[in-house]
Structures are given as structure tokens and as C-alpha cells.
Amino acid sequence: MPDTNDESEQSYVPPKELPWGCTPFDELSHEQLREQCCRLYAATESLTSTLAQFRLGNEQTLYWSSGSGGKAMEEGEQALVAARQGYESSTIYYAFFRYARDLLFQGRPGLRIGGDWDICDACGQMLSTLDETKPTGLPHLKVMGGFGTCKGVLRKLQWSDLKPLPAVGDETKSN
């Protein structure tokens, strides 16, 4: 009896083809495009950082001076400079990407990509653990060892948590 789970028996779906001059991004909404830009920025930053580690001590080899390693590194660095628009990379990281990686990328068993951030639904404090414990759903007070007075519960980070805060004195903020 033939194995019905054999991949060769599954129907082949050809890849989509793009018309000349089009990109996969052309039909994305503003929010989808923003999310994809953020994902590409974060990945490019990680990739150029990793490339820099491999280049260290080998800068004069053809691979790094004029070959594919050097070209990839230069393209990544130019893309990042343009994307940063004058902001320091550390400012961008702490204002958004430190937390957004949890929403932009999915980890897999044995590989944690983000910080597995949780946020208190009452006070807004964000928490991450280095071990495998998951504080999601626990009372904030319990996670803090009983210290404090917050009555909130920890939940997973959401996109709405990363929206810009209203400016101090902004009369348009809602109550």
C-alpha cells in the first residue's frame, strides 16, 4: 500500500511570478509595509553585525575587500544608514526593536529570537526572563516577589503596546 503522506504525491504549486518592474511589496497596506520594513531592518542589522564578526582580521582578503562578503556588508550598511535617518542604532533599538522582535519574528525550539516580553495590563511595566519560565498570566505582584502594590496581570506584548506615547501636555490624548 503506498504511503499517502509521500510529498511526491502532493500537488505542485508553482511559485508566483511578478510582472516586470513590480515587487512583492506593491500591494501591501501601509501597516503591512511598515511591518515588513521593520522586519527587514532588524534582520539587516543582525546580518551586518554577524558579517562584521567574520570579517574581523580578514579585511584584506578579496572576499571582504571587493568580493561578495564586502559587497553584502556594504549594501547592508548603506541600507541601515538610510533607514536610520540620523538616529543612533542604540536609540532605535531601545525605543522599538528590543521589544518588536517578539512580534516581527517567530522563534523555534532551541532558538529564542526575541526577549519573550510580557507587559503588565495595569501599570505597563515590561518583563522578560532569561530562563524558560513564562510569567504570562501571572499577577504582577507575584512575579515581583510580593513587593509593590500593582494589581495587574502579565500578558504577552502586542503591537498596540509599541505605539508612540503622547507628548507631555498633549491636549489631544484621550482619557
KAJOMO-V900123 format. One record per backbone hydrogen bond with DSSP energy under -0.5 kcal/mol. CO is the residue of the C=O (numbers start at 0). NH is the residue of the N-H. E is the energy in kcal/mol with one decimal. If there is no record, write none. Layout:
# KAJOMO-V900123
co=(CO:CO)
nh=(NH:NH)
e=(E:E)
This chain:
# KAJOMO-V900123
co=(1:2:5:6:11:18:22:24:28:29:30:31:32:33:34:35:36:37:38:39:40:41:42:43:44:45:46:47:48:49:50:51:54:57:60:60:61:61:62:62:66:67:68:69:70:71:72:73:74:75:76:77:78:79:80:80:83:87:88:89:90:91:91:92:95:95:96:98:99:99:100:107:110:110:116:117:118:119:124:126:132:134:137:138:139:140:141:143:151:152:153:154:157:158:159:166:168:169)
nh=(3:5:8:9:13:21:25:27:32:33:34:35:36:37:38:39:40:41:42:43:44:45:46:47:48:49:50:51:52:53:54:55:57:60:63:64:65:66:68:69:70:71:72:73:74:75:76:77:78:79:80:81:82:83:84:85:86:91:92:93:94:95:96:97:98:99:100:101:102:103:104:110:107:112:156:126:154:123:119:117:134:137:153:142:143:145:144:146:139:120:136:118:160:161:162:169:170:172)
e=(-0.5:-1.2:-1.5:-1.0:-0.6:-1.9:-1.2:-1.6:-2.8:-2.5:-2.4:-2.3:-2.6:-2.4:-2.5:-2.6:-2.6:-2.7:-2.4:-2.6:-2.6:-2.1:-2.8:-2.8:-1.9:-2.1:-2.7:-2.2:-1.3:-1.6:-2.2:-1.4:-3.2:-1.9:-0.7:-2.8:-2.1:-2.1:-0.7:-2.4:-2.4:-2.4:-2.3:-2.5:-2.6:-2.4:-2.6:-2.6:-2.4:-2.3:-2.4:-2.1:-2.2:-2.4:-1.0:-0.5:-2.2:-2.0:-2.4:-2.5:-2.0:-1.4:-1.4:-3.0:-1.0:-2.7:-1.4:-1.6:-1.4:-2.4:-2.1:-3.0:-2.1:-0.6:-1.6:-2.7:-2.3:-1.3:-2.3:-2.8:-0.6:-2.5:-2.7:-1.9:-1.9:-2.9:-1.6:-1.0:-2.7:-2.2:-3.5:-2.9:-1.4:-1.8:-1.0:-2.2:-0.6:-1.1)
